[in-house]
């Protein structure tokens, strides 16, 4: 939680201010700091303390949303918000006591669990000619998925499939469909591969059609917008990576 982190930073800033004999009731001499290192140090610690104070107050404004997460947080949030005005105290010892009180209370808060970011890796058997493109798309796919941009994630799956299938066709025929038939759909690429007596595993074909249909639904305007769930998107991504793995095995 950023509030706890800000409190710890403030606690450290107070400690350093005390060691450097900072008095919050006195103005520091900026001109003297130009030639006096100790005065320059004092100004640095003074500004650091003020900056961390500001951050704690700012982070406190977002605390009430924790009551929505768990109603048990409400009494602790009330205590914290009652104590926050005490941060205006310019006595460092009193300020230190206030921060300790806030830390003790904040440790009682029930925080939402933060899921670790999901990372999808590029298969190891991708041809060198397309590996950089596939890698870039998968890196972008990771960013989209972890930021809950699920429609964008599915569109990227379609792009990855196009890159892989075009490469597969080129390896088999030495013809570049991107030059001769730009904009050709995934289904047509599969049909052309079959025309060259290349039979894809039925499971792969079904996966490709599924991804393509979801992608079309995401891109084209419908009467009702399609919003894939996290689970649907993750399954689509895993299907895509499975296809890549098997396509070039």
C-alpha positions as CSV (number, residue, x, y, z in Angstrom):
1,X,0.0,0.0,0.0
2,X,1.4,3.4,-1.0
3,X,0.2,5.0,2.2
4,X,2.4,2.7,4.3
5,X,5.4,3.2,2.1
6,X,4.9,7.0,2.3
7,X,4.8,6.8,6.1
8,X,8.0,4.8,6.2
9,X,9.7,7.3,3.9
10,X,8.5,10.1,6.2
11,X,9.7,8.3,9.3
12,X,13.2,8.0,7.7
13,X,13.1,11.7,6.6
14,X,12.2,12.8,10.2
15,X,15.1,10.7,11.6
16,X,17.6,12.3,9.2
17,X,16.2,15.8,10.0
18,X,16.7,15.1,13.7
19,X,20.3,14.0,13.1
20,X,21.0,17.2,11.1
21,X,19.3,19.4,13.8
22,X,16.6,20.7,11.5
23,X,14.1,23.1,13.2
24,X,10.9,23.4,11.2
25,X,10.1,26.6,13.0
26,X,13.2,28.3,11.5
27,X,13.8,29.4,7.9
28,X,16.9,28.1,6.3
29,X,19.4,30.4,4.5
30,X,19.5,29.6,0.8
31,X,22.2,32.1,0.1
32,X,24.4,30.6,2.8
33,X,23.9,27.2,1.3
34,X,25.7,28.3,-1.8
35,X,29.1,28.2,0.1
36,X,28.2,26.3,3.3
37,X,27.9,22.5,2.8
38,X,26.1,21.9,6.2
39,X,23.5,24.5,5.4
40,X,23.0,22.9,2.0
41,X,22.5,19.6,3.7
42,X,20.0,21.0,6.0
43,X,18.0,22.5,3.1
44,X,18.1,19.1,1.4
45,X,16.7,17.2,4.5
46,X,14.2,20.0,5.2
47,X,12.8,19.7,1.6
48,X,12.8,15.9,1.7
49,X,10.8,16.0,4.9
50,X,8.3,18.5,3.5
51,X,8.0,16.4,0.3
52,X,7.3,13.2,2.2
53,X,4.8,15.0,4.4
54,X,2.9,16.1,1.4
55,X,2.9,12.6,-0.1
56,X,1.5,11.1,3.2
57,X,-1.4,13.6,3.2
58,X,-2.0,13.0,-0.5
59,X,-2.1,9.2,-0.1
60,X,-4.4,9.5,2.9
61,X,-7.1,11.0,0.6
62,X,-7.4,7.6,-1.3
63,X,-7.7,5.5,1.9
64,X,-11.5,5.7,2.2
65,X,-11.8,3.3,-0.8
66,X,-10.4,0.6,1.4
67,X,-13.8,0.6,3.3
68,X,-15.4,-0.6,0.1
69,X,-12.9,-3.5,-0.1
70,X,-13.6,-4.5,3.5
71,X,-16.0,-2.8,5.9
72,X,-13.8,-3.9,8.8
73,X,-11.4,-1.2,7.7
74,X,-13.7,1.7,8.5
75,X,-12.8,2.1,12.2
76,X,-9.1,2.2,11.4
77,X,-9.6,4.6,8.5
78,X,-11.5,6.9,10.9
79,X,-8.6,6.8,13.4
80,X,-6.1,7.6,10.6
81,X,-8.1,10.5,9.2
82,X,-8.5,11.9,12.8
83,X,-4.7,11.8,13.3
84,X,-3.6,13.2,9.9
85,X,-4.0,16.9,11.1
86,X,-1.4,16.2,13.7
87,X,1.2,16.0,10.9
88,X,1.0,19.8,10.9
89,X,3.0,19.8,14.1
90,X,6.5,21.4,13.6
91,X,8.1,19.6,16.5
92,X,10.1,16.7,15.1
93,X,9.6,14.5,18.2
94,X,5.9,15.0,18.1
95,X,5.9,14.4,14.4
96,X,7.8,11.1,14.9
97,X,5.2,10.0,17.5
98,X,2.4,10.8,15.1
99,X,3.9,8.7,12.3
100,X,4.5,5.8,14.6
101,X,0.8,5.9,15.6
102,X,-0.3,6.0,12.0
103,X,2.0,3.0,11.1
104,X,0.5,1.0,14.0
105,X,-3.0,1.6,12.8
106,X,-2.3,1.2,9.1
107,X,-0.9,-2.3,9.8
108,X,-4.4,-3.3,11.0
109,X,-6.0,-2.5,7.6
110,X,-7.2,-5.4,5.4
111,X,-5.7,-4.8,2.0
112,X,-6.9,-6.2,-1.3
113,X,-4.7,-9.0,-2.7
114,X,-2.5,-7.8,-5.6
115,X,-2.2,-10.4,-8.3
116,X,1.3,-10.8,-9.8
117,X,1.6,-9.8,-13.4
118,X,1.1,-12.6,-15.9
119,X,3.9,-13.1,-18.4
120,X,3.5,-15.0,-21.6
121,X,6.8,-16.2,-23.2
122,X,7.7,-16.6,-26.9
123,X,8.1,-20.2,-27.9
124,X,11.7,-21.2,-28.5
125,X,11.2,-22.7,-31.9
126,X,10.1,-19.6,-33.8
127,X,12.0,-19.0,-37.1
128,X,14.6,-16.3,-36.9
129,X,13.0,-14.4,-39.7
130,X,9.9,-13.6,-37.6
131,X,11.1,-14.0,-34.1
132,X,11.7,-10.2,-33.5
133,X,8.1,-9.4,-34.7
134,X,6.6,-12.2,-32.6
135,X,8.6,-11.1,-29.6
136,X,7.5,-7.5,-29.9
137,X,3.9,-8.6,-30.3
138,X,4.1,-10.9,-27.2
139,X,5.7,-8.1,-25.1
140,X,2.8,-5.8,-26.1
141,X,0.4,-8.6,-25.4
142,X,1.7,-8.9,-21.9
143,X,1.3,-5.2,-21.3
144,X,-2.3,-5.2,-22.7
145,X,-3.3,-8.3,-20.7
146,X,-1.9,-7.0,-17.4
147,X,-3.6,-3.7,-17.9
148,X,-7.0,-5.4,-18.6
149,X,-7.0,-4.4,-22.3
150,X,-8.6,-7.7,-23.3
151,X,-10.0,-6.8,-26.7
152,X,-6.6,-5.4,-27.7
153,X,-5.0,-8.7,-26.4
154,X,-7.2,-10.8,-28.7
155,X,-6.5,-8.5,-31.7
156,X,-2.8,-9.1,-31.1
157,X,-3.4,-12.8,-31.0
158,X,-4.8,-12.5,-34.5
159,X,-1.8,-10.5,-35.6
160,X,0.6,-13.1,-34.2
161,X,-1.2,-15.9,-36.0
162,X,-1.1,-14.0,-39.3
163,X,2.7,-13.5,-39.0
164,X,3.2,-17.2,-38.2
165,X,0.9,-18.6,-40.9
166,X,2.4,-16.4,-43.6
167,X,5.9,-17.6,-42.6
168,X,4.7,-21.2,-42.7
169,X,3.3,-20.7,-46.1
170,X,6.5,-19.1,-47.3
171,X,8.6,-21.9,-46.0
172,X,6.5,-24.4,-47.9
173,X,6.0,-22.5,-51.2
174,X,8.7,-19.8,-51.3
175,X,5.9,-17.4,-52.1
176,X,5.2,-14.3,-50.0
177,X,1.4,-13.9,-49.5
178,X,2.0,-10.6,-47.9
179,X,3.2,-9.2,-51.2
180,X,0.8,-11.1,-53.5
181,X,-2.3,-11.1,-51.4
182,X,-2.1,-8.4,-48.8
183,X,-5.0,-8.4,-46.4
184,X,-5.8,-12.1,-46.9
185,X,-7.7,-13.6,-43.9
186,X,-6.5,-16.4,-41.7
187,X,-9.1,-18.8,-43.0
188,X,-7.8,-18.2,-46.6
189,X,-4.2,-18.8,-45.6
190,X,-5.2,-22.1,-44.1
191,X,-7.1,-23.0,-47.3
192,X,-4.0,-22.2,-49.3
193,X,-1.9,-24.3,-47.1
194,X,-4.3,-27.2,-47.7
195,X,-4.1,-26.5,-51.5
196,X,-0.4,-27.2,-51.2
197,X,-1.2,-30.6,-49.5
198,X,-0.2,-29.3,-46.1
199,X,-2.6,-30.7,-43.6
200,X,-2.6,-28.9,-40.3
201,X,-3.5,-30.7,-37.1
202,X,-7.3,-30.5,-36.8
203,X,-7.0,-29.2,-33.3
204,X,-4.7,-26.4,-34.6
205,X,-7.2,-25.5,-37.3
206,X,-10.1,-25.4,-34.8
207,X,-8.0,-23.1,-32.5
208,X,-7.2,-20.8,-35.3
209,X,-10.8,-20.5,-36.3
210,X,-11.8,-19.8,-32.7
211,X,-9.3,-17.1,-32.3
212,X,-10.2,-15.6,-35.6
213,X,-13.9,-15.4,-34.7
214,X,-13.2,-13.8,-31.4
215,X,-10.9,-11.3,-33.0
216,X,-13.5,-10.4,-35.7
217,X,-16.1,-10.0,-33.0
218,X,-13.7,-7.6,-31.1
219,X,-12.8,-5.5,-34.1
220,X,-16.0,-5.1,-36.1
221,X,-18.9,-3.1,-34.9
222,X,-21.8,-5.1,-33.7
223,X,-25.2,-4.2,-32.2
224,X,-23.8,-5.1,-28.8
225,X,-20.1,-4.6,-28.1
226,X,-18.1,-7.7,-27.2
227,X,-16.0,-7.5,-24.1
228,X,-14.0,-10.7,-23.5
229,X,-13.4,-11.7,-19.9
230,X,-10.0,-12.2,-18.4
231,X,-10.5,-16.0,-18.5
232,X,-11.6,-15.9,-22.2
233,X,-8.6,-13.7,-23.1
234,X,-6.1,-15.9,-21.2
235,X,-7.5,-19.0,-22.9
236,X,-7.2,-17.3,-26.3
237,X,-3.6,-16.3,-25.7
238,X,-2.7,-19.8,-24.6
239,X,-4.3,-21.3,-27.7
240,X,-2.2,-18.8,-29.8
241,X,1.0,-19.8,-28.1
242,X,0.2,-23.5,-28.5
243,X,-0.4,-23.0,-32.2
244,X,3.0,-21.3,-32.6
245,X,4.7,-24.1,-30.7
246,X,3.2,-26.8,-32.8
247,X,3.3,-25.0,-36.1
248,X,7.0,-24.9,-36.3
249,X,7.8,-28.2,-34.4
